[in-house]
Amino acid sequence: MLEVVIIGGGIVGLSVGLALTERFPDKKVVILEKENSVSKHQTGNNSGVIHSGIYYKPGSFKARFAKQGSQSMVAFCKEHGIEYDICGKVIVATEQHELPLLQNLYERGIQNELEIEMLNAEQLKEIEPHVAGLGAIRVPQAGIVNYQQVSEKIRELIEKNGGEIRCGVEVKSINEHDNGVTIETSKGTVEAKVMINCAGLQSDRIAKMTGYSADLKIVPFRGEYYKLKESSRSLVNHLIYPVPNPDFPFLGVHYTRMIGGEVEAGPNAVLSFKREGYKKTDINLFDIAETLTYKGFWKLAGKNMKEGLNEMARSYSKGLFVKSLQKLIPEIQADDLEPGGAGVRAQALKSDGSMVDDFYFIPGKRSIHVLNAPSPAATASLEIGKEIVARFEKKFETV
């Protein structure tokens, strides 16, 4: 019988595996991943931002893990020779009514103990000459990295520590009992004393298989991007974000420098008809039926109908997408853009239509479940790993 089995080989599951093999080198730790390699979904389709934690409620897991996680991630990259760039970010108010929101965001950043700077329009022009804004916050701690490269290094370290990653292994059923967990997979039975659920887009289903039913469901939202053509990349110096709409829980279209030199523009946020659906044509009837029969989705949709329709329109109209990008950089034209990629966000929704805004963990008899790990999960992944191991040690220290 294994000591610990982790379900999910994204960056969170891998970070938990690394922390476990470092803390308990004598325990046999195995990660089960249904895809043929690690970090194929949220991690592998991530923009690569190292977040600072400015957006998050002071005292929340997000705020703490983002700040500590950005430091941990930079230290990890330095130690292992992974390329990164602390390029900084500006959050820009383009309309008068956004200035009080910008001020509120600045005060939140100060509460989160970040070294940030408020800029007026002239100061913004000095560092981002192509951006149109009435004011901005400069966040020098923000950066970029390739999280796929980070994941591969973590995998290498886990295996060096004696852990094992089994790819191409899909979980079919789970039986949690007094002495451990029996997992039926596509490649046979796995037995372990403790199971840790880091399944991301499938995390609520894994919890349900284990016998736990929290008041939430994962609803997938696809974010679609364009990329700036090479000739237009000089329009962007930093990461450039709009002031987030407090009534709509997504950050809005923005410009993201990538570690390879590319610049992404986007995303929108549209309902995905498949939990792991990266194209408009990707449809899974079970996934969409599960979403459309969930009352929490309809309550969210009812509260955000206008914004949701705008997001859908942008998905099908490049002209509308360009128009939203021009709010930040008026020079941008359709000819500056080429198709980019897409990612799917595993958004946990409660039955009352509210979004689970923070990381969300639930303990089981012989298991721990990470049921919500939204952005900044990649930034915070090493710290989440430490947190889960601390919970593991407290609950199962005699295992």
Summary of the structure (lengths in Angstrom):
residues: 399
radius of gyration: 21.1
end to end distance: 11.6
largest distance: 64.9
contacts: 1412
relative contact order: 0.19
helix: 37%
strand: 27%
